[in-house]
């Protein structure tokens, strides 16, 4: 079990994949199993503070995101503007078409980076479609025989973001988390060693980074 189960408490399971956001997830559940989910993630418009389905607000000047509000309406947490769910579905279809047209077959990391940059103009950085692309990008970088410092820093950024997102939406036992950590841990360690050797960080900062790395190793053991 991923958490303590109280006597008489209902035991539930996830229907569908981890990287499936709203409103597609609710549609899937109703179309195939004829129920509306009331789990913590589905009941929370922010999806456990991940904004895994958030869309950029269309109101000029607003920097917030549209989130589920009612069955057929989404609204902006910042300015309060609303959009019908048909608008949301169109944005998702357009994003899926963009991904299909730009990330088909074996593409390089530059194409994936441009795809991420384009999608972030109208999707939350943690949106489930972006998370899928970022995971592919992280895997692509892991095959580099040598990594420049900018690539190493990008791997750290992607790895930390995806690890935190996976833990929040799934658990520390997630198989996906294990794949992420296997890429993140060696790069984290190499960067810490390099920064210490060049004097970019002192001994105490180095030890702090090592402690974080050990926590990642502990998490990897849990999900292995």
C-alpha positions in Angstrom: 0.0 0.0 0.0 1.2 3.6 -0.7 -0.3 4.9 2.5 -1.9 3.8 5.8 -5.3 2.2 5.1 -7.8 2.7 8.0 -10.2 0.0 9.0 -13.3 0.2 6.7 -11.7 2.6 4.3 -12.5 2.2 0.6 -9.6 1.0 -1.5 -9.5 2.5 -5.0 -7.4 2.2 -8.1 -6.6 4.5 -11.0 -8.5 4.1 -14.3 -6.5 5.2 -17.3 -2.9 6.4 -17.6 -1.1 8.8 -15.2 -0.6 11.4 -17.9 -4.2 11.9 -18.8 -5.7 15.2 -17.7 -9.1 16.9 -17.8 -11.5 16.9 -19.5 -10.3 13.8 -21.3 -10.0 11.8 -18.1 -13.6 12.5 -17.0 -14.8 11.6 -20.6 -12.8 8.3 -20.5 -14.3 7.3 -17.2 -17.8 8.1 -18.1 -17.7 6.7 -21.6 -16.1 3.4 -20.6 -17.2 2.8 -17.0 -20.3 5.2 -16.6 -19.2 7.0 -13.4 -17.8 10.4 -12.3 -14.7 10.1 -10.2 -14.5 11.7 -6.8 -10.9 11.0 -5.9 -8.8 13.8 -4.5 -7.2 14.6 -7.9 -10.4 14.7 -9.8 -12.2 16.8 -7.2 -9.3 19.4 -7.1 -9.3 21.8 -10.1 -5.6 22.2 -9.6 -5.1 18.4 -9.6 -3.2 18.4 -6.3 -1.5 21.7 -7.1 0.1 20.4 -10.2 -2.1 22.3 -12.8 -1.8 19.2 -14.9 -4.7 20.3 -17.1 -4.3 24.1 -16.9 -4.6 26.2 -20.0 -3.3 29.8 -20.4 -6.0 32.4 -19.8 -7.1 34.1 -23.1 -7.7 37.5 -21.5 -5.0 40.0 -22.6 -2.6 40.7 -19.8 -3.8 37.8 -17.5 -0.9 35.5 -16.5 -3.1 32.9 -14.8 -4.7 29.6 -16.0 -8.0 28.2 -16.9 -9.1 25.2 -14.7 -12.2 23.0 -14.4 -15.0 24.8 -12.7 -18.3 23.1 -13.6 -19.1 20.2 -15.9 -19.2 22.4 -19.1 -17.3 25.5 -17.9 -13.7 26.3 -17.1 -12.7 29.5 -15.4 -9.5 31.5 -14.8 -8.2 31.5 -11.2 -6.8 34.9 -11.7 -9.3 37.1 -13.5 -12.3 34.9 -13.3 -13.0 34.7 -17.0 -14.8 31.6 -18.2 -14.6 29.4 -21.3 -16.9 26.6 -22.4 -15.5 23.0 -22.3 -15.8 22.9 -26.1 -13.1 25.7 -26.2 -10.9 23.6 -23.9 -11.3 20.5 -26.1 -10.4 22.5 -29.2 -7.2 23.8 -27.5 -6.3 20.2 -26.6 -7.0 18.9 -30.1 -4.9 21.7 -31.6 -2.0 20.8 -29.2 -2.3 17.1 -30.0 -2.2 18.0 -33.8 0.8 20.2 -33.2 2.6 17.4 -31.4 1.8 14.9 -34.1 3.0 17.2 -36.8 6.2 18.1 -35.1 7.2 15.1 -33.0 6.6 12.1 -35.3 9.3 9.5 -35.6 12.8 9.9 -34.2 13.3 13.6 -33.7 16.3 15.3 -32.1 16.4 17.3 -28.8 16.2 20.7 -30.6 12.9 19.8 -32.2 11.5 18.6 -28.8 12.8 21.8 -27.2 11.0 24.0 -29.8 7.9 21.9 -29.3 8.0 22.5 -25.5 8.6 26.2 -26.0 5.6 26.5 -28.4 3.2 24.5 -26.2 4.1 26.5 -23.1 2.6 29.6 -24.8 -0.9 28.2 -24.2 -0.5 25.3 -21.8 0.6 25.3 -18.2 4.3 24.1 -17.9 3.0 21.0 -16.0 0.2 20.2 -18.4 0.0 16.5 -19.1 0.7 16.9 -22.8 3.8 18.9 -22.0 4.9 16.4 -19.3 4.8 13.7 -22.0 7.0 15.7 -24.3 9.4 16.6 -21.5 9.8 12.9 -20.5 10.7 12.1 -24.1 13.2 15.0 -24.1 14.8 13.8 -20.9 15.2 10.3 -22.3 16.7 11.8 -25.5 19.3 13.8 -23.5 20.2 10.6 -21.5 21.6 9.0 -24.7 24.1 11.8 -25.3 27.6 10.3 -24.9 28.9 13.6 -23.6 26.8 16.4 -22.0 27.7 20.0 -22.1 27.1 22.0 -19.0 23.9 23.6 -20.5 22.6 20.1 -21.3 23.4 18.9 -17.8 21.5 21.8 -16.3 18.6 21.1 -18.6 18.5 17.5 -17.5 18.5 18.5 -13.9 15.7 20.9 -14.5 13.6 18.4 -16.4 14.4 15.6 -14.0 13.5 17.5 -10.9 10.3 18.9 -12.4 9.1 15.5 -13.7 10.1 13.7 -10.5 8.1 16.1 -8.3 5.1 15.9 -10.7 5.1 12.1 -10.7 5.3 11.9 -6.9 2.5 14.3 -6.6 0.2 12.6 -9.1 1.2 9.0 -8.4 3.6 8.0 -5.6 7.2 7.4 -4.6 6.6 3.8 -5.9 5.9 4.8 -9.5 7.8 3.0 -12.2 7.9 6.2 -14.2 9.6 7.9 -11.3 12.3 5.2 -11.3 13.0 5.9 -15.0 13.4 9.6 -14.3 15.7 9.1 -11.3 18.0 6.8 -13.2 18.7 9.7 -15.5 18.7 12.4 -12.9 20.9 10.9 -10.2 24.2 10.4 -12.1 24.0 13.9 -13.7 23.2 15.5 -10.3 26.2 13.8 -8.8 28.5 14.8 -11.7 27.5 18.4 -11.6 28.0 18.5 -7.8 31.5 17.1 -8.2 32.3 19.5 -11.0 31.1 22.5 -9.1 33.1 21.6 -6.1 36.3 21.0 -8.1 36.0 24.4 -9.8 35.2 26.2 -6.6 31.7 27.2 -7.7 30.3 25.8 -4.4 31.9 25.3 -1.0 32.2 22.0 0.9 28.9 22.6 2.8 27.0 23.3 -0.4 28.5 20.2 -1.9 27.3 18.1 1.1 23.8 19.6 0.9 23.7 18.5 -2.8 24.9 15.1 -1.9 22.2 14.7 0.8 19.6 15.5 -1.9 21.2 13.0 -4.2 21.0 10.3 -1.4 17.2 11.1 -1.1 16.8 10.5 -4.8 18.6 7.2 -4.4 16.3 6.2 -1.6 13.3 7.0 -3.8 14.8 5.0 -6.6 15.1 2.0 -4.3 11.5 2.3 -3.3 10.2 2.3 -6.9 12.6 -0.4 -8.2 
